[in-house]
Amino acid sequence: MVRLLNCLVLGYLTWNLRISDARGEYCHGWLDSSGNYHEGFQCPEDFDTADATVCCGSCSLRYCCAAPDARLDQGTCTNDREVENNTQYAARKTQINSLIQIS
């Protein structure tokens, strides 16, 4: 009987006080209007409340919130990929001419 009571108390605390590892939605990374890429993140983030499990905001500014009706439909966003033609990091084809001398 004591064991059952302990399990019920633990279940109640886990459910109501959110002492669990339950995770929310993943906010995908996005490219902002200045061309800066922001990495995606798992809701809730460290500074959010435990009930902020929904990815909210707009395609150009995403954050975690607790209101399901404010959920961002990330599938409609077109700025969720890094720029593929970024010449700073793009691979370049290089031709190397070498002479092999056999002695």
Backbone hydrogen bonds, N-H to C=O, Kabsch-Sander energy under -0.5 kcal/mol:
donor,donor_aa,acceptor,acceptor_aa,energy
5,L,1,M,-2.2
6,N,2,V,-2.5
7,C,3,R,-2.2
8,L,4,L,-2.3
9,V,5,L,-2.4
10,L,6,N,-2.5
11,G,7,C,-2.5
12,Y,8,L,-2.4
13,L,9,V,-2.5
14,T,10,L,-2.5
15,W,11,G,-2.4
16,N,12,Y,-2.9
17,L,13,L,-2.2
18,R,14,T,-0.5
19,I,13,L,-0.5
20,S,18,R,-0.7
24,G,43,C,-2.8
25,E,53,T,-3.0
27,C,25,E,-0.6
27,C,41,F,-2.8
28,H,26,Y,-0.7
30,W,38,H,-1.7
31,L,79,N,-2.8
32,D,30,W,-0.5
32,D,36,N,-2.8
35,G,32,D,-1.9
38,H,30,W,-3.2
41,F,27,C,-2.1
43,C,25,E,-2.9
48,D,45,E,-1.5
52,A,49,T,-1.8
53,T,51,D,-1.9
54,V,65,C,-2.4
56,C,54,V,-0.6
56,C,63,Y,-3.7
57,G,70,A,-0.6
58,S,61,L,-2.8
61,L,58,S,-1.0
63,Y,56,C,-2.0
65,C,54,V,-2.5
70,A,67,A,-1.9
71,R,68,P,-1.3
72,L,55,C,-3.0
74,Q,72,L,-1.5
76,T,73,D,-1.9
77,C,74,Q,-1.2
86,N,83,V,-0.8
87,T,85,N,-0.8
89,Y,86,N,-1.0
90,A,86,N,-1.2
96,I,94,T,-0.5
97,N,95,Q,-0.6
98,S,96,I,-0.6
100,I,98,S,-0.6
101,Q,99,L,-0.6
102,I,100,I,-0.6
103,S,101,Q,-0.5
